[in-house]
Amino acid sequence: MDLKLELIPVPVADIDRAKAFYTEQVGFRLDHDVQPSATVRVVQLTPPGSACSIVLGAGLAGLAMPAGSLRGLHLVVVDIELARTTLIGRGVGVSDVVNRGGIYYAGFQDPDGNTWTLQQLPAPKT
């Protein structure tokens, strides 16, 4: 049995502001932006190279969480310095890189305060 994690809800107060942040600054791909009714909207975005997407939603009781309450989603990168520099160049405030036993981390947050972590794993041993 496969269990694939492919969609993570991210709670935001303003979908348009969050959509702009994730697409224009972080570089996520816009998969779709639909509003099937006057009270429901779903925006799905995918990080480059990822099989897992995020969803920004309104009017979806099953996904209701306080805006900004998500913590520590990890974006795994090959070169954390390049990823950090790229994001900073796009106006994202990214923390300094920290080495935790050969695994490197740097963090940032979206406009609502949801936190993200860039993670660079050690090169595989051959």
C-alpha positions as CSV (number, residue, x, y, z in Angstrom):
1,M,0.0,0.0,0.0
2,D,1.4,3.4,-1.0
3,L,0.7,6.4,1.2
4,K,1.7,9.5,-0.7
5,L,1.8,12.9,0.9
6,E,0.9,15.2,-1.9
7,L,-1.1,18.2,-0.5
8,I,-0.6,20.3,2.6
9,P,-3.0,23.0,3.7
10,V,-1.3,26.3,4.6
11,P,-3.5,28.6,6.6
12,V,-3.4,32.2,5.4
13,A,-5.5,35.3,6.0
14,D,-5.3,36.7,2.5
15,I,-5.2,34.2,-0.4
16,D,-4.1,36.7,-3.0
17,R,-1.2,38.1,-0.9
18,A,-0.1,34.5,-0.1
19,K,-0.4,33.4,-3.7
20,A,1.8,36.3,-4.8
21,F,4.4,35.5,-2.1
22,Y,4.6,31.8,-3.0
23,T,4.6,32.3,-6.8
24,E,6.5,35.5,-7.3
25,Q,9.0,35.4,-4.4
26,V,9.4,31.7,-3.4
27,G,9.0,30.4,-7.0
28,F,6.2,27.9,-6.6
29,R,4.2,26.9,-9.7
30,L,0.5,27.8,-9.7
31,D,-1.4,24.6,-10.4
32,H,-4.9,26.0,-10.2
33,D,-6.9,28.8,-8.6
34,V,-10.6,27.9,-8.6
35,Q,-13.7,29.4,-6.9
36,P,-16.5,26.9,-7.3
37,S,-18.9,29.1,-5.2
38,A,-19.1,32.6,-3.8
39,T,-17.7,31.3,-0.5
40,V,-15.1,28.7,-1.5
41,R,-11.7,29.2,-3.2
42,V,-8.9,26.8,-3.6
43,V,-5.4,27.7,-4.8
44,Q,-2.9,24.9,-5.3
45,L,0.8,25.6,-5.6
46,T,3.8,23.3,-6.1
47,P,7.5,24.0,-5.2
48,P,9.8,23.4,-8.1
49,G,10.9,19.8,-8.3
50,S,8.4,18.6,-5.7
51,A,5.7,16.0,-5.9
52,C,3.9,17.6,-2.9
53,S,1.9,20.7,-3.2
54,I,0.3,23.2,-0.8
55,V,-3.2,24.4,-0.8
56,L,-4.5,27.9,0.2
57,G,-8.2,27.7,0.8
58,A,-11.2,29.7,1.9
59,G,-14.6,28.4,2.9
60,L,-13.4,24.9,3.5
61,A,-14.4,24.0,7.1
62,G,-12.3,20.8,7.1
63,L,-9.1,22.9,6.6
64,A,-9.9,25.7,9.0
65,M,-6.8,26.6,11.0
66,P,-5.6,30.0,12.4
67,A,-3.7,31.9,9.8
68,G,0.1,31.6,10.4
69,S,-0.2,28.5,12.6
70,L,1.8,26.1,10.4
71,R,5.4,25.5,11.6
72,G,8.5,24.0,10.1
73,L,7.5,22.7,6.7
74,H,10.8,21.6,5.1
75,L,12.0,22.3,1.6
76,V,14.9,20.0,0.9
77,V,17.5,21.6,-1.4
78,V,20.8,20.4,-2.9
79,D,22.6,23.8,-2.3
80,I,21.3,25.7,0.6
81,E,23.5,28.7,0.0
82,L,22.2,29.0,-3.6
83,A,18.6,28.6,-2.4
84,R,19.0,31.2,0.3
85,T,20.7,33.7,-2.0
86,T,18.0,33.2,-4.6
87,L,15.2,33.7,-2.1
88,I,16.8,36.8,-0.6
89,G,17.2,38.2,-4.1
90,R,13.4,37.8,-4.5
91,G,12.8,39.7,-1.3
92,V,12.3,36.8,1.1
93,G,13.8,37.2,4.6
94,V,15.9,34.0,5.1
95,S,17.8,33.3,8.3
96,D,21.5,32.5,8.3
97,V,22.5,28.9,7.6
98,V,23.0,26.7,10.6
99,N,25.0,23.4,10.6
100,R,23.4,20.8,12.7
101,G,25.8,17.8,12.5
102,G,26.3,18.0,8.8
103,I,22.7,18.8,8.0
104,Y,22.2,22.5,7.1
105,Y,19.1,24.6,7.8
106,A,17.9,28.1,7.1
107,G,14.4,29.4,7.8
108,F,11.9,31.9,6.5
109,Q,8.2,32.7,7.0
110,D,5.3,33.8,4.8
111,P,3.4,37.0,5.3
112,D,1.1,35.3,7.8
113,G,3.9,33.8,9.9
114,N,3.8,30.2,8.7
115,T,7.4,29.0,9.0
116,W,9.4,27.1,6.4
117,T,12.8,25.5,6.7
118,L,15.3,25.0,3.9
119,Q,17.2,21.7,4.6
120,Q,20.4,20.5,2.9
121,L,21.2,16.9,3.6
122,P,24.8,15.5,3.5
123,A,25.9,14.1,0.1
124,P,25.3,10.4,-0.1
125,K,28.3,8.2,0.8
126,T,29.7,6.2,-2.1
